[in-house]
Amino acid sequence: MESAQRAVLFVDVTDSTKIYESLGDTVALALINGLFARLDKIVAKYSGAVLKTLGDGMVCVFEDPDNAFRAACEIQTSVHSGSQGARNRLQIKIGFTYGPVILSKGDVFGDTMNVCARLVTLANPEQILTSAQTVEALSPGLRTRCRALFATRIKGKAEEVPVCDVSWRYDPAVTETNLTRADLAHASQMSLKLIYRGNIFIVNQNRPALLMGRDDSNDIVIVSLFASRVHARVQARDGHFVLTDLSSNGTFLLVDEHSSEVLLRREEAVLGGRGWIGLGKNATKHGDHSVRFTVQAESV
């Protein structure tokens, strides 16, 4: 057993259950194992080590947080490029953190690993999430490619953990100022459309937040006993649309129906693409407790 400072990188294949169901166990296993073999080479390129695979996940460690950052970006780039035009398209999400860990018998334990695992559950397909503490450990040039999203509660931790998004499609020729302008311009052109019982609600610059719940005072009144009186909030924040659970029973999030469902309990998650929000009950079961959402470009 060894205590050390390490960067932990967790890669998770999204919607692996559907992949196995559609392709069969043998073909799906070969496809995912082939993916991991390619990613193993990228990890080694940045002086990292793959500690274990978990069926549809891969856990790696690096001594240098900058190397973990670069490996995460190249992994996303590689998977995205390789899936273009592919019949069986794979997507991944990544979490990585840096801090004290316990290395024992080819595995990694501790708070740093626990935070990393939580970030993976919050990430959307083709997204890399990290913590503010990890960002502080990066070199200055890499820090500019991270932006704060929200804070989330993690079991066993007294304080909330600030979550940051990594811009893995970053162009080194773009200055920090230009990147910020581009982000702001992009954010101003996007809106979040929510559909509930045939009614459409929009979150954008003109209406940056709304509440959902059973009480009549909410912007979206949910006609379901599963929902709390004031159940959840959606808001535009820093170029993203963020869902915040305010309820007793929790809020379920399903993105594109191609990812594992996430249960938020007084936590936040970034909404991307399209999917369903379940208030107090699984989002996979559509009904009066569920709201459909789509992130889309604003009409000109």
Steps between C-alpha positions, in 0.01 A plus 500: 500500500641837394383858557583742220388803299348385176264607225217251455329479160175305461372421148143372466333373182152650481195281450695175513183307590337596173818414310499148646128459433523614136825327402508198727751429775782369280500783245446772760777367724742488206404857400554641850820301557633630169421854613680449831804359321526822298451714807764302691759622250397863554527456877849353462597786268443742788684284756182369658394151600171317461420347840183317409206471264144466627311356205409837350745710701873550529692646797845653444754685714763762418768660714467832313152665483598675174559160341160381620340810348671448163418129498133571572481748211674268256278210607184699430640621169598147398162347587309784333705477180485121490123493537427734208316298238531181703201268502540429871583842642659511843502801730679544829496734797800575719567620852843576637628628833833559672583452866600249766418135425573157643648254251453138597516174303449664161212716614449857620299620798421817690319829470666593169367182340152547649472853359619376160236227492229755585614734223461219246137448600433874454675531164315497170617292203815653342563710811796521740431617854754580769509676838609854585770351724639310201490813282717679757762226464523546120751720320368852419450430129277201569296681763366737233337199333286428807191687608297476817154345469342437837559349844378151588462306821692175529428232758747512786611859436379784721555771238373517143750426222526767225474329161680625187464420131805432282503640146659205319431642152723795587706664222844606633502792254198657671586742778322492835317823415377371166391172656292687756332710231424190297349330802282801576387529140416130492311521829289792377390295198381199702175435682352222708155378395293315758178320405245395760152368417511668159612838633835650400724701733824672394807589706735748334648847549155654533383241752810360670331274758176326590366277776317167473283343767153411624419842643309747280770762556745309276567594138428139402231349722554124521176304539652204683510389864861389445606863463579726797326837535815670369691215342775625266648806331649537152712802420746639246842531659842567342395379156327186631154398614510362852239280671487527882306260721313669788277207593447225755480209255775607261506590130582244231689603187515298178701648211408385148377169642849375412660548840459363849237686696637736767322562831558846645440557870554867583758494220546660160569375149560664164232440236625420152344373179154373576339272752254469787478635855309283747368679809497252786480196272714339229528709184498180294132464589333791325187648654366798691820507710731535198615800296661477156794734431706604199801733483479674165618796296285810525293587194635803317 
